[in-house]
Amino acid sequence: MTPNAASPSSGPSGPSRRSFLASTAVATAAVAGGMPLLAACGGSDGGSRDGTTSGKKAKNILPTFVAGNIVTPDIASKNGSAVGFTGKLDLAGLKSSVPAKLGKGGKVTVMAPFWGSPPKGDNAYYKAMNDLAGVDVQWRNQDGNTYDQKLGAVLASSDVPDMVVIPGWNMGGKIPSAIIGKFADLGPHLSGDAVKEFPNLAAIPTEAWQRSLFGGKLMGLPIPASYVPNIVPCYRQDVFDKEGYQVPKSADEFLALCKEVTNARAKRWACGDMKWTAFNIFGVLSGGEKPLGWDMVDGKLVNRIETDAFLEALEWTRKLFAAKVVHPDFELGKSQATDPAPKFAAGEFLIWNNDISNWYVQTASQAAQNPAFKIWGMDLFGHDGGQPTLWATNPANMFAFVNKKASEAVVRDALALANVTAAPYGTKEYMLTNYGVEGTHYTVKDGVPVKNDKGNNEVANSYTFVSAPAATIAHPDFPAVARGQVEWQQRMGAFTKKSAFYGMQITEPTRFTNLTNDVEQLEDDIVRGRKKVSDMQQFVADWKSKGGDRLRDWYKKLLDENGSAAS
C-alpha cells in the first residue's frame, strides 16, 4: 500500500500509511510493505509471546474509559464515524484540558518517522510544546520512506531512544517480538483507574487501547481511528456537474462512465488506480496490517486471498487498466515518479481513490488558485449495484512505545507528553499541537486558523504521532468538507462489519511472518496486465502449502480460545 495524503490538523481517522504524505513535498514516494527480519530483537530483553490478549485478561489490563466533557462536537459519532466540528474557532473561548503541567522537565528522546525536511531542534513550535508538557523532548526524526529499515536497525541495537513511534505497517517480521522485548509495560501507570491521572488518555476509546496490548501487557500509546474503511473514491464534482456525468452505482456503471470520460488525445482519463476501491465494492475482507484478512466464511476460517471476491476485484481493476481509462502515470505503480495531485487538479483524471484526508487536502490546496475546483466523496456501492459489504479497519494502527530501560521519571514525562497531544479539538492544547503558536505559525481570520510557511515547516508530523484524541474531523476553513467526510463515514459505517479478529493485536509466530510478503506486488502486476489472475491462484496454492494452512490452524485455535470480536 502506498502512502498518500494527510493534513496534520485534519485528523480524519487517525494516521494510516496512506494518510501522511500529501501535506509534504514527497507525497509520491512509496513505502515498501515488508520489514527486514531482525536478528536480535527479542534476545535477553524478553521473548516473543505469540497470540493475543482479550476477554477477562484484557479487561484487567485496559485503562478505564472516562469520556471527555470539555468540548461537544457539532456532529456526534454514528456507525463508527469520527466526531465532527463544523463551527468557527473562538480562540478566546478555548478551554484547557491540561490545567497543570504533569511533566517534571526531564529529557525524553523520541524517534518517529518524518516526511520532508525536519525543522531545527530549537524551533518555536518544539519550544512551546515542551514548555506546555513540562518535558524536554529531543527528536530523532527519521525519513518516513525508509523508516522500516532504520527501525529494524535501532531495535536490534542497544541504543533505543526513550520513546519510539511504530506505525502498524512497519510491524512485519520480528518487530512484534522486538516490541515485547524492548519496551515498557505501561499498565502500572495506565491500567484501570490509574489512567485518570491523565484525563486525555482516559478519553481514548477502549478499542484503541485493546490494539495496544502486546504479549499480555499494555505497551503502546495509540492513535485512535474510525473503523469505517478509510479509502474514499473522490471525484471532481465541478467537472461532473459541468459535463453531466452521473456518479456510478455499480461496477459496470463505473466502467461505462470511465469509457465515456476518457479522451487520451485531449489528455483526459477517468481515474487513477482503483484497486483499493475494488476491494471495497467487491466486499473483500480487509487486508493490510494483521490480523485483518482472516474471517469465518460459511463455517470455515479463510484468508482474503483465498476468496472469489478478491480475484473478482483484481479482474475488475485489470479491466480498467486494459480499457486505458486509468491515467498513464499509474501504470508504474509503486515506482510512480510523479505526484498525481497536480494532474488531478488540472482535470487530467477525475476520480482518485485515496485516504479520506485527501478530500480536504486537495480542497485546501486548490482553494486560492482554482476557486472553481470542487471534489466530493463517492459513496461505495456493491459491485452488482446493491448495498456494499465493507469490513472494519483497525481502531488504532500507530503507536508510541517507551523504552523498557527508561527510568520512572522518563516514563512519567512520556505519559505527560502523551496527555497533551491527546487533547481534544477545541482546546488550547490541541491548537498548539496541531497549529503551533498563534502569530508565529498561524493567524486567525473570521475563526479560521491559517498556517504560514513557518507553520507548515515546523508544525508537521512530530508531536501528533505520540498520541491523539478519539477520531476527529475538523476543518474550520472548509466546514462543508468536514461535514461531508463525517456523513460519508456514517453512511458507509452502516454497511461496515467487524471481522472475528477485529481490534485484536495479534503476534504471529515468526515462522509465518513472511508468507505474504510478495502478494501486494503480485496484485499490482495483475491489475496492470503484467501477470495473470491465474498467477495469484498459483501463489495462493503455494502459500497454503508453505505454511498458510498451518497459519489457518493457528488462527483457528486463537479464535477458539478468545472468541469472536465480530458484531
DOLO-575136 format. One line per 4 residues: their letters; for each residue x, y negated, z negated of C-alpha. Coordinates in Angstrom, 1 decimal. Layout:
A> X Y Z | ...
***
This chain:
MTPN> 0.0 0.0 0.0 | 1.4 -3.3 1.0 | 1.3 -6.3 -1.4 | -0.6 -9.3 -0.2
AASP> -2.3 -12.1 -1.9 | -2.8 -13.8 -5.2 | -3.1 -17.1 -6.9 | -1.8 -17.0 -10.4
SSGP> -4.7 -19.2 -11.6 | -7.4 -17.2 -9.8 | -7.3 -14.1 -11.9 | -9.9 -12.2 -9.9
SGPS> -9.5 -8.8 -11.2 | -6.1 -8.6 -12.8 | -2.9 -8.3 -10.8 | -2.5 -5.5 -8.2
RRSF> 0.2 -4.7 -5.8 | -2.0 -6.2 -3.1 | -2.5 -9.4 -5.0 | 0.8 -11.0 -5.9
LAST> 2.3 -12.5 -2.8 | 0.1 -14.9 -1.0 | 1.0 -17.6 -3.4 | 4.6 -17.2 -2.4
AVAT> 6.7 -17.6 0.7 | 7.3 -13.9 1.0 | 3.8 -12.7 1.5 | 4.7 -10.3 4.3
AAVA> 7.4 -8.3 2.6 | 6.3 -4.7 1.9 | 7.0 -2.9 -1.3 | 7.8 0.8 -0.9
GGMP> 5.4 3.1 -2.7 | 7.9 5.6 -4.1 | 10.1 5.4 -7.1 | 13.5 7.0 -7.2
LLAA> 13.9 9.7 -9.9 | 15.8 8.6 -12.9 | 18.4 10.9 -14.2 | 18.4 9.7 -17.8
CGGS> 15.1 8.1 -18.5 | 13.9 10.1 -21.5 | 17.1 11.6 -22.9 | 17.7 11.4 -26.6
DGGS> 15.3 8.4 -27.0 | 12.4 10.8 -26.6 | 11.0 13.2 -24.1 | 8.1 13.2 -21.7
RDGT> 4.7 14.3 -23.1 | 2.6 15.4 -20.2 | -1.1 14.8 -20.2 | -3.3 12.1 -21.6
TSGK> -4.9 10.8 -24.8 | -8.6 10.5 -25.1 | -11.6 11.2 -27.3 | -11.1 11.1 -31.0
KAKN> -7.4 10.9 -30.8 | -7.6 7.8 -28.6 | -10.3 6.2 -30.9 | -7.9 6.4 -33.8
ILPT> -5.2 4.6 -31.9 | -7.1 1.9 -29.9 | -7.5 -1.6 -31.1 | -10.8 -2.8 -32.5
FVAG> -12.7 -4.8 -29.8 | -13.7 -8.3 -31.0 | -15.4 -10.3 -28.3 | -14.1 -13.8 -27.9
NIVT> -16.7 -16.6 -28.6 | -14.5 -19.6 -27.8 | -15.9 -20.2 -24.3 | -19.0 -18.9 -22.5
PDIA> -18.7 -18.0 -18.8 | -21.2 -19.5 -16.3 | -21.6 -16.0 -14.8 | -21.7 -13.1 -17.1
SKNG> -20.1 -9.7 -16.2 | -22.5 -7.4 -14.4 | -21.9 -3.9 -12.9 | -18.3 -4.1 -13.9
SAVG> -17.6 -7.5 -12.4 | -15.3 -10.2 -13.7 | -16.9 -13.1 -15.6 | -17.1 -16.3 -13.5
FTGK> -16.7 -20.0 -14.2 | -18.1 -22.5 -11.7 | -18.2 -25.7 -13.6 | -15.8 -28.6 -13.7
LDLA> -13.0 -28.6 -16.2 | -13.3 -31.1 -19.1 | -9.7 -31.2 -20.3 | -10.6 -33.4 -23.2
GLKS> -13.0 -30.7 -24.4 | -10.7 -27.7 -24.1 | -10.7 -25.6 -27.2 | -7.7 -23.9 -28.7
SVPA> -7.6 -20.1 -29.2 | -4.3 -20.1 -31.0 | -4.6 -22.7 -33.7 | -1.3 -21.9 -35.3
KLGK> 2.0 -20.6 -33.8 | 2.4 -16.9 -34.6 | 5.9 -16.7 -33.2 | 8.9 -17.3 -35.5
GGKV> 11.2 -18.8 -32.9 | 13.2 -15.7 -32.2 | 14.8 -14.9 -28.8 | 12.9 -12.4 -26.6
TVMA> 14.4 -11.3 -23.3 | 11.7 -10.4 -20.7 | 12.2 -8.6 -17.4 | 9.5 -8.9 -14.8
PFWG> 9.0 -8.9 -11.0 | 9.2 -12.2 -9.3 | 8.3 -13.1 -5.7 | 10.0 -16.1 -4.3
SPPK> 12.9 -18.1 -5.9 | 12.8 -18.2 -9.7 | 13.0 -21.7 -11.3 | 15.8 -22.7 -13.5
GDNA> 15.5 -21.4 -17.0 | 15.3 -24.8 -18.7 | 12.3 -26.0 -16.7 | 9.5 -27.9 -18.3
YYKA> 7.0 -25.0 -17.9 | 9.1 -22.5 -19.7 | 9.9 -25.0 -22.5 | 6.2 -25.8 -23.1
MNDL> 5.2 -22.2 -23.1 | 7.9 -21.2 -25.5 | 7.0 -24.1 -27.8 | 3.3 -23.1 -27.8
AGVD> 4.0 -19.5 -28.6 | 6.9 -20.1 -31.0 | 9.1 -17.8 -29.0 | 12.4 -18.4 -27.2
VQWR> 11.7 -16.4 -24.0 | 14.7 -15.6 -21.9 | 13.6 -14.5 -18.4 | 15.4 -11.8 -16.5
NQDG> 13.3 -12.1 -13.3 | 13.9 -9.5 -10.6 | 13.0 -9.5 -6.9 | 9.5 -8.1 -6.7
NTYD> 10.2 -6.5 -3.3 | 12.9 -4.3 -4.8 | 11.7 -4.1 -8.3 | 11.3 -0.3 -8.3
QKLG> 15.0 0.1 -7.7 | 16.0 -2.4 -10.4 | 13.6 -0.9 -12.8 | 14.9 2.6 -12.4
AVLA> 18.5 1.4 -12.9 | 17.7 -0.6 -16.0 | 15.6 2.1 -17.7 | 18.3 4.6 -17.1
SSDV> 20.9 2.3 -18.8 | 21.4 1.3 -22.4 | 20.8 -2.4 -21.6 | 17.0 -2.6 -21.7
PDMV> 15.5 -6.1 -22.3 | 13.3 -6.7 -25.3 | 10.2 -6.7 -23.0 | 9.8 -5.1 -19.6
VIPG> 6.8 -5.6 -17.3 | 5.9 -2.5 -15.3 | 3.2 -2.5 -12.6 | 1.3 0.7 -12.1
WNMG> 2.5 1.1 -8.6 | 6.1 1.4 -10.0 | 5.2 4.3 -12.3 | 6.2 7.1 -10.0
GKIP> 8.8 9.7 -10.6 | 10.1 9.8 -14.1 | 9.0 6.3 -15.1 | 6.2 7.5 -17.4
SAII> 8.8 9.6 -19.2 | 11.0 6.6 -19.5 | 8.2 4.5 -20.9 | 7.6 7.1 -23.6
GKFA> 11.3 7.4 -24.4 | 12.4 3.8 -24.2 | 9.5 1.7 -25.5 | 8.0 1.0 -28.9
DLGP> 4.7 2.2 -30.4 | 2.7 -0.9 -30.9 | 0.0 0.9 -32.8 | 1.1 -0.2 -36.3
HLSG> 0.6 -3.8 -35.2 | -2.5 -3.4 -32.9 | -4.5 -0.2 -33.7 | -7.8 -0.6 -35.3
DAVK> -8.4 -3.8 -37.2 | -4.7 -4.7 -37.2 | -5.3 -6.4 -33.8 | -7.4 -9.0 -35.4
EFPN> -4.3 -10.9 -36.3 | -4.0 -11.6 -32.6 | -7.6 -12.6 -31.6 | -7.0 -12.9 -27.9
LAAI> -5.6 -9.4 -27.8 | -8.6 -8.2 -29.7 | -10.8 -9.6 -27.0 | -9.2 -7.4 -24.3
PTEA> -11.7 -4.7 -23.3 | -11.2 -1.3 -24.8 | -11.0 0.4 -21.4 | -7.8 -1.7 -20.6
WQRS> -6.2 -0.6 -23.8 | -7.1 3.0 -23.0 | -4.8 2.7 -20.0 | -2.1 1.6 -22.3
LFGG> -1.8 4.9 -24.1 | 1.4 6.8 -23.2 | 2.5 10.0 -24.9 | -0.2 9.7 -27.6
KLMG> 0.8 6.2 -28.6 | -0.3 2.6 -27.9 | 2.6 1.3 -25.9 | 1.5 -1.2 -23.3
LPIP> 0.1 -4.7 -23.3 | -2.4 -4.5 -20.4 | -3.6 -6.9 -17.7 | -7.3 -6.1 -17.6
ASYV> -9.1 -5.7 -14.3 | -12.6 -5.3 -12.9 | -13.3 -1.7 -11.9 | -15.1 -2.7 -8.8
PNIV> -12.9 -2.0 -5.7 | -10.7 -5.0 -5.1 | -10.4 -4.8 -1.3 | -12.7 -7.3 0.5
PCYR> -13.1 -7.5 4.3 | -13.1 -11.3 4.5 | -14.3 -12.8 7.8 | -14.2 -16.1 9.5
QDVF> -17.7 -17.2 8.7 | -17.2 -20.5 10.6 | -16.4 -18.6 13.8 | -19.1 -16.1 13.3
DKEG> -21.7 -18.9 12.9 | -20.4 -20.7 16.0 | -20.3 -17.6 18.2 | -23.5 -16.0 16.8
YQVP> -21.7 -12.8 15.6 | -23.6 -10.7 13.1 | -22.0 -9.1 10.1 | -22.0 -5.3 10.8
KSAD> -23.7 -2.8 8.5 | -22.3 0.4 9.8 | -19.1 1.8 11.2 | -20.5 2.0 14.7
EFLA> -21.7 -1.6 14.5 | -18.3 -2.7 13.2 | -16.5 -1.1 16.2 | -19.0 -2.6 18.6
LCKE> -18.6 -6.1 17.1 | -14.8 -5.7 17.4 | -15.0 -4.9 21.0 | -17.3 -7.9 21.6
VTNA> -14.9 -10.3 19.7 | -11.6 -9.1 21.3 | -10.2 -11.0 24.2 | -6.5 -10.4 24.4
RAKR> -6.0 -12.9 27.2 | -7.5 -15.6 25.0 | -5.3 -14.4 22.1 | -8.2 -13.3 20.0
WACG> -8.6 -9.9 18.3 | -11.2 -8.8 15.9 | -9.4 -7.6 12.9 | -6.3 -6.5 11.0
DMKW> -5.5 -3.0 9.8 | -8.8 -1.9 8.2 | -7.6 1.3 6.6 | -8.4 0.2 3.1
TAFN> -12.0 -0.8 4.1 | -12.4 2.5 5.9 | -11.6 4.4 2.7 | -14.4 2.4 1.0
IFGV> -17.1 2.7 3.7 | -16.5 6.4 4.1 | -16.6 7.0 0.3 | -13.1 8.3 -0.1
LSGG> -12.0 9.0 -3.6 | -9.8 6.2 -4.8 | -6.1 6.6 -4.0 | -3.1 4.7 -5.4
EKPL> -2.0 4.9 -8.9 | -2.6 8.0 -10.9 | -4.9 9.5 -11.9 | -7.0 8.2 -9.0
GWDM> -7.5 10.6 -6.2 | -8.9 13.6 -8.2 | -12.6 14.3 -9.0 | -15.1 17.1 -9.2
VDGK> -16.9 17.7 -5.9 | -19.5 20.5 -5.6 | -18.2 22.1 -8.8 | -14.5 22.1 -7.6
LVNR> -11.7 19.7 -8.5 | -10.4 18.2 -5.3 | -7.9 15.6 -4.3 | -8.9 12.8 -1.9
IETD> -6.5 14.1 0.8 | -8.4 17.3 1.0 | -11.8 15.7 1.8 | -13.5 15.3 5.1
AFLE> -14.2 11.7 4.2 | -10.5 11.0 4.1 | -9.9 12.4 7.5 | -13.0 10.6 8.9
ALEW> -11.8 7.3 7.5 | -8.4 7.8 9.2 | -10.0 8.7 12.5 | -12.3 5.7 12.5
TRKL> -9.4 3.3 11.8 | -7.5 5.1 14.6 | -10.3 4.2 16.9 | -9.9 0.6 16.1
FAAK> -6.2 0.6 17.0 | -6.9 2.7 20.1 | -9.5 0.3 21.3 | -6.9 -2.5 21.0
VVHP> -9.2 -4.6 18.8 | -6.6 -4.8 16.0 | -4.2 -7.8 16.2 | -0.9 -6.6 17.6
DFEL> 1.1 -7.8 14.6 | -0.5 -5.0 12.6 | 0.9 -2.3 14.9 | 4.1 -2.5 12.9
GKSQ> 2.5 -1.5 9.6 | 4.8 -1.9 6.5 | 7.6 -3.3 8.7 | 5.4 -6.1 9.8
ATDP> 7.7 -9.1 10.0 | 5.2 -12.0 10.2 | 2.8 -13.4 7.7 | -0.8 -12.8 9.0
APKF> -2.2 -15.9 7.3 | -1.4 -18.5 10.0 | -2.8 -16.3 12.8 | -5.9 -15.7 10.7
AAGE> -6.3 -19.4 10.2 | -5.7 -20.0 13.9 | -8.5 -17.6 14.8 | -6.3 -15.0 16.4
FLIW> -8.2 -12.4 14.4 | -11.4 -12.8 12.5 | -11.6 -10.0 9.9 | -8.9 -9.4 7.3
NNDI> -9.3 -6.8 4.5 | -7.2 -7.7 1.5 | -7.3 -8.2 -2.2 | -10.3 -10.3 -3.3
SNWY> -7.9 -13.0 -4.4 | -7.1 -13.6 -0.7 | -10.6 -15.1 -0.3 | -9.7 -18.0 -2.5
VQTA> -6.0 -18.2 -1.4 | -6.9 -18.7 2.3 | -9.7 -21.1 1.5 | -7.4 -23.3 -0.6
SQAA> -4.5 -23.2 1.8 | -6.6 -24.4 4.7 | -8.7 -27.0 3.0 | -6.7 -30.0 3.8
QNPA> -5.5 -29.3 7.4 | -8.5 -27.3 8.6 | -11.7 -28.5 6.9 | -14.0 -26.5 9.2
FKIW> -12.3 -23.3 8.1 | -14.6 -21.0 6.1 | -14.2 -17.4 5.2 | -16.6 -15.2 3.3
GMDL> -16.6 -11.7 1.9 | -18.3 -9.0 3.9 | -20.4 -6.5 1.9 | -19.2 -3.0 2.1
FGHD> -21.6 -0.5 3.8 | -21.9 3.2 4.1 | -20.3 4.4 7.4 | -23.7 5.6 8.6
GGQP> -25.5 2.3 7.7 | -26.7 3.5 4.3 | -25.5 2.4 0.9 | -21.8 2.8 0.3
TLWA> -20.3 5.2 -2.3 | -17.5 3.3 -4.0 | -15.0 4.6 -6.6 | -13.9 2.6 -9.6
TNPA> -10.3 1.3 -9.7 | -8.3 1.4 -13.0 | -9.4 -1.1 -15.7 | -5.7 -2.1 -16.1
NMFA> -2.8 -1.5 -13.8 | 0.0 -3.6 -15.1 | 1.6 -3.6 -18.5 | 4.3 -5.2 -20.6
FVNK> 6.3 -2.9 -23.0 | 8.5 -3.7 -26.0 | 11.9 -2.1 -26.4 | 11.9 0.8 -28.9
KASE> 15.1 -0.6 -30.4 | 13.7 -4.1 -30.9 | 13.7 -5.5 -34.4 | 10.4 -6.0 -36.3
AVVR> 10.8 -9.8 -35.7 | 11.2 -9.3 -32.0 | 8.1 -7.1 -31.8 | 6.0 -9.7 -33.6
DALA> 7.3 -12.5 -31.5 | 6.5 -10.5 -28.4 | 2.9 -10.0 -29.6 | 2.6 -13.7 -30.5
LANV> 3.6 -14.5 -26.9 | 1.0 -12.0 -25.5 | -1.7 -13.5 -27.7 | -1.0 -16.9 -26.0
TAAP> -1.0 -15.5 -22.4 | -4.2 -13.5 -23.1 | -6.1 -16.8 -24.0 | -9.4 -17.1 -22.1
YGTK> -10.3 -19.5 -19.3 | -11.4 -22.9 -20.7 | -8.8 -23.0 -23.5 | -5.7 -25.1 -23.8
EYML> -3.5 -22.0 -23.8 | -5.0 -20.8 -20.6 | -4.4 -24.1 -18.9 | -0.8 -24.2 -19.9
TNYG> -0.2 -20.6 -19.0 | -1.8 -20.9 -15.5 | -1.3 -24.5 -14.6 | 1.6 -25.9 -16.6
VEGT> 1.9 -29.3 -18.2 | -0.6 -32.0 -17.1 | 1.2 -34.8 -15.3 | 4.3 -32.7 -14.7
HYTV> 2.9 -29.7 -12.9 | -0.6 -30.7 -12.0 | -3.0 -33.6 -12.0 | -6.8 -33.6 -12.6
KDGV> -9.3 -35.4 -10.4 | -13.0 -35.0 -11.0 | -12.5 -32.0 -13.2 | -10.2 -30.2 -10.6
PVKN> -6.6 -29.4 -11.5 | -4.3 -29.6 -8.6 | -0.7 -28.3 -8.8 | 2.1 -30.4 -7.3
DKGN> 5.3 -29.0 -5.7 | 6.9 -28.7 -9.1 | 3.9 -26.8 -10.5 | 3.9 -24.4 -7.5
NEVA> 7.6 -23.7 -8.0 | 7.7 -23.4 -11.8 | 4.3 -22.1 -12.8 | 4.5 -18.8 -10.9
NSYT> 4.4 -15.1 -11.7 | 6.1 -15.0 -15.1 | 4.1 -15.6 -18.3 | 0.9 -14.4 -16.7
FVSA> 2.4 -10.9 -16.4 | 2.9 -10.5 -20.2 | -0.9 -10.1 -20.9 | -4.1 -11.6 -19.7
PAAT> -7.7 -12.1 -20.8 | -10.6 -9.9 -19.6 | -11.1 -10.1 -15.8 | -12.0 -13.7 -14.9
IAHP> -12.7 -15.6 -11.7 | -12.5 -19.4 -11.8 | -11.7 -21.9 -9.1 | -12.7 -25.4 -10.2
DFPA> -11.6 -26.7 -6.8 | -13.8 -24.2 -4.9 | -16.6 -23.1 -7.3 | -18.7 -21.7 -4.4
VARG> -15.9 -19.2 -3.7 | -15.7 -18.2 -7.4 | -19.4 -17.6 -7.4 | -19.2 -15.7 -4.1
QVEW> -16.4 -13.5 -5.5 | -18.2 -12.6 -8.7 | -21.5 -12.0 -6.9 | -19.7 -9.8 -4.4
QQRM> -18.3 -7.7 -7.2 | -21.7 -7.5 -8.8 | -23.4 -6.3 -5.6 | -20.6 -3.8 -4.9
GAFT> -20.5 -2.7 -8.5 | -24.0 -1.4 -8.2 | -22.6 1.3 -5.8 | -19.4 2.0 -7.8
KKSA> -18.9 5.3 -9.6 | -16.3 6.3 -12.1 | -14.4 9.5 -11.4 | -13.9 12.2 -14.0
FYGM> -10.5 10.7 -14.9 | -11.5 7.1 -14.9 | -9.4 4.9 -17.2 | -7.1 7.7 -18.4
QITE> -3.4 7.1 -18.5 | -2.0 10.4 -17.3 | 1.6 11.5 -17.3 | 2.0 14.3 -14.7
PTRF> 4.7 17.0 -15.2 | 7.8 15.7 -13.4 | 7.9 18.7 -11.1 | 4.8 17.4 -9.3
TNLT> 5.6 13.7 -9.1 | 7.0 13.6 -5.5 | 4.3 15.8 -3.8 | 2.5 12.9 -2.1
NDVE> 5.5 10.6 -1.5 | 5.1 10.7 2.3 | 1.3 10.6 2.5 | 0.9 6.8 2.9
QLED> 3.4 6.6 5.8 | 1.6 9.5 7.5 | -1.7 7.7 7.1 | -0.3 4.6 8.8
DIVR> 1.3 6.7 11.6 | -2.0 8.4 12.2 | -4.1 5.3 12.5 | -1.6 3.8 14.9
GRKK> -1.6 6.9 17.1 | 1.9 7.9 16.3 | 0.7 11.1 14.6 | -2.5 13.1 14.8
VSDM> -5.2 13.9 12.3 | -4.1 17.5 12.5 | -0.7 16.4 11.2 | -2.5 15.3 8.0
QQFV> -4.2 18.6 7.8 | -0.9 20.4 8.0 | 0.5 18.0 5.4 | -2.3 19.0 3.0
ADWK> -1.7 22.7 3.7 | 2.0 22.2 2.8 | 1.1 20.1 -0.2 | -1.2 22.8 -1.6
SKGG> 1.5 25.5 -1.2 | 4.3 23.3 -2.5 | 2.5 22.5 -5.8 | -0.8 20.9 -5.0
DRLR> -2.8 23.9 -6.1 | -0.8 24.2 -9.3 | -1.3 20.5 -9.9 | -5.0 21.0 -9.5
DWYK> -4.9 23.7 -12.2 | -3.1 21.3 -14.4 | -5.6 18.6 -13.9 | -8.5 21.0 -14.4
KLLD> -7.1 22.1 -17.8 | -6.7 18.4 -18.7 | -10.3 17.8 -17.8 | -11.5 20.8 -19.8
ENGS> -9.5 19.6 -22.8 | -10.5 15.9 -22.6 | -13.9 15.9 -21.0 | -15.0 13.8 -18.0
AAS> -15.0 10.0 -18.1 | -17.5 9.8 -15.2 | -20.7 7.9 -15.8
***
